[in-house]
Amino acid sequence: QVQLVESGGGLVQAGGSLKLSCVASATIFSTSAMAWYRQTPGKRREMIAGNLAVANYVRGRFTFSKDNTKNTIYLQMNNLTPVDTGIYYCNARTVGGGGEHWGQGTQVTVSS
């Protein structure tokens, strides 16, 4: 059973923008803290944006938001650079413990 579904990735030129979406099941959305992670080539998966924090290296360019009526979180990415190329994952961590869920990932490729 798919719990998290990401969309919005693609190929964009440097300086361009993309907006990622992640739709969660109602149960997951209401019981979890949600965030965006990314995995770039040769590196570990890292958190880049959540409800309370945005990683320093994307702050000012990436914006996290959520729509409680649609059980959806978003990641608006502006002024993209080739360094931002990678697979972006939606993560839902159960508040109070109990596990987490991952989406299937969406590929973002930024050309120079």
C-alpha positions as a Markdown table, in Angstrom:
| # | Residue | x | y | z |
|---|---|---|---|---|
| 1 | Gln | 0.0 | 0.0 | 0.0 |
| 2 | Val | 1.5 | 3.3 | -1.1 |
| 3 | Gln | 1.5 | 5.8 | 1.6 |
| 4 | Leu | 3.4 | 8.7 | 0.1 |
| 5 | Val | 3.4 | 9.7 | -3.6 |
| 6 | Glu | 5.8 | 12.4 | -4.8 |
| 7 | Ser | 5.6 | 14.3 | -8.1 |
| 8 | Gly | 7.0 | 17.3 | -9.8 |
| 9 | Gly | 10.6 | 16.4 | -10.5 |
| 10 | Gly | 12.1 | 16.7 | -13.9 |
| 11 | Leu | 14.8 | 18.4 | -16.0 |
| 12 | Val | 15.4 | 22.1 | -15.6 |
| 13 | Gln | 18.1 | 24.5 | -16.6 |
| 14 | Ala | 20.3 | 26.2 | -14.0 |
| 15 | Gly | 18.4 | 29.2 | -12.6 |
| 16 | Gly | 15.0 | 27.6 | -13.1 |
| 17 | Ser | 12.4 | 26.4 | -10.7 |
| 18 | Leu | 10.5 | 23.3 | -9.8 |
| 19 | Lys | 7.8 | 22.5 | -7.3 |
| 20 | Leu | 7.6 | 19.1 | -5.8 |
| 21 | Ser | 4.5 | 17.6 | -4.2 |
| 22 | Cys | 4.0 | 14.7 | -1.8 |
| 23 | Val | 0.5 | 13.4 | -1.2 |
| 24 | Ala | 0.1 | 11.3 | 2.0 |
| 25 | Ser | -2.7 | 9.1 | 3.2 |
| 26 | Ala | -4.9 | 10.9 | 5.7 |
| 27 | Thr | -3.6 | 8.7 | 8.6 |
| 28 | Ile | 0.0 | 9.3 | 7.8 |
| 29 | Phe | -0.5 | 13.0 | 7.3 |
| 30 | Ser | -2.3 | 13.5 | 10.6 |
| 31 | Thr | 0.1 | 11.6 | 12.7 |
| 32 | Ser | 3.5 | 12.5 | 11.2 |
| 33 | Ala | 6.1 | 15.2 | 11.0 |
| 34 | Met | 6.8 | 15.4 | 7.3 |
| 35 | Ala | 10.0 | 16.6 | 5.5 |
| 36 | Trp | 11.9 | 16.5 | 2.3 |
| 37 | Tyr | 15.2 | 14.7 | 1.9 |
| 38 | Arg | 17.4 | 14.4 | -1.1 |
| 39 | Gln | 20.2 | 12.1 | -2.2 |
| 40 | Thr | 22.8 | 13.5 | -4.5 |
| 41 | Pro | 25.3 | 11.3 | -6.4 |
| 42 | Gly | 27.9 | 9.9 | -4.0 |
| 43 | Lys | 26.3 | 11.3 | -0.9 |
| 44 | Arg | 24.1 | 10.1 | 1.9 |
| 45 | Arg | 20.4 | 11.0 | 2.0 |
| 46 | Glu | 20.0 | 14.2 | 3.9 |
| 47 | Met | 17.1 | 16.3 | 5.1 |
| 48 | Ile | 16.7 | 19.6 | 3.4 |
| 49 | Ala | 13.4 | 21.0 | 4.5 |
| 50 | Gly | 10.7 | 20.4 | 7.0 |
| 51 | Asn | 8.0 | 22.2 | 8.9 |
| 52 | Leu | 10.5 | 23.8 | 11.3 |
| 53 | Ala | 13.8 | 24.0 | 9.5 |
| 54 | Val | 15.4 | 24.4 | 6.1 |
| 55 | Ala | 19.0 | 23.3 | 5.5 |
| 56 | Asn | 21.4 | 26.3 | 5.4 |
| 57 | Tyr | 22.6 | 25.5 | 1.9 |
| 58 | Val | 19.1 | 25.8 | 0.3 |
| 59 | Arg | 17.7 | 28.5 | 2.6 |
| 60 | Gly | 16.4 | 31.4 | 0.6 |
| 61 | Arg | 16.0 | 29.2 | -2.5 |
| 62 | Phe | 13.8 | 26.3 | -1.2 |
| 63 | Thr | 10.5 | 26.7 | 0.6 |
| 64 | Phe | 8.6 | 24.1 | 2.5 |
| 65 | Ser | 4.8 | 24.3 | 2.7 |
| 66 | Lys | 1.8 | 22.1 | 3.4 |
| 67 | Asp | -1.8 | 22.0 | 2.6 |
| 68 | Asn | -3.7 | 20.2 | 5.4 |
| 69 | Thr | -6.9 | 20.1 | 3.3 |
| 70 | Lys | -5.1 | 18.0 | 0.6 |
| 71 | Asn | -2.8 | 15.9 | 2.9 |
| 72 | Thr | 0.1 | 17.3 | 0.8 |
| 73 | Ile | 3.4 | 18.9 | 1.4 |
| 74 | Tyr | 5.4 | 20.9 | -1.2 |
| 75 | Leu | 8.9 | 22.0 | -1.9 |
| 76 | Gln | 9.2 | 25.1 | -4.0 |
| 77 | Met | 12.7 | 25.2 | -5.4 |
| 78 | Asn | 14.0 | 28.3 | -7.0 |
| 79 | Asn | 17.3 | 29.4 | -8.6 |
| 80 | Leu | 18.3 | 25.7 | -9.0 |
| 81 | Thr | 21.9 | 24.8 | -9.7 |
| 82 | Pro | 23.5 | 21.6 | -11.0 |
| 83 | Val | 24.5 | 20.8 | -7.4 |
| 84 | Asp | 20.8 | 20.4 | -6.6 |
| 85 | Thr | 20.6 | 17.4 | -9.0 |
| 86 | Gly | 19.5 | 14.3 | -7.1 |
| 87 | Ile | 16.6 | 12.2 | -6.0 |
| 88 | Tyr | 14.1 | 13.9 | -3.7 |
| 89 | Tyr | 12.2 | 11.9 | -1.2 |
| 90 | Cys | 9.2 | 12.7 | 1.0 |
| 91 | Asn | 9.5 | 11.4 | 4.5 |
| 92 | Ala | 6.8 | 11.0 | 7.2 |
| 93 | Arg | 8.0 | 10.3 | 10.8 |
| 94 | Thr | 5.4 | 9.3 | 13.3 |
| 95 | Val | 5.1 | 11.8 | 16.1 |
| 96 | Gly | 6.1 | 10.1 | 19.4 |
| 97 | Gly | 7.9 | 7.3 | 17.7 |
| 98 | Gly | 6.7 | 4.3 | 15.8 |
| 99 | Gly | 8.5 | 4.4 | 12.6 |
| 100 | Glu | 8.6 | 6.4 | 9.4 |
| 101 | His | 7.5 | 6.1 | 5.8 |
| 102 | Trp | 9.3 | 7.1 | 2.6 |
| 103 | Gly | 8.1 | 8.0 | -0.8 |
| 104 | Gln | 9.5 | 6.4 | -4.0 |
| 105 | Gly | 11.5 | 9.5 | -4.8 |
| 106 | Thr | 11.4 | 11.9 | -7.7 |
| 107 | Gln | 14.4 | 12.7 | -9.9 |
| 108 | Val | 15.5 | 16.4 | -10.2 |
| 109 | Thr | 18.1 | 17.1 | -12.8 |
| 110 | Val | 19.5 | 20.6 | -13.2 |
| 111 | Ser | 21.6 | 21.2 | -16.4 |
| 112 | Ser | 24.2 | 23.9 | -16.6 |
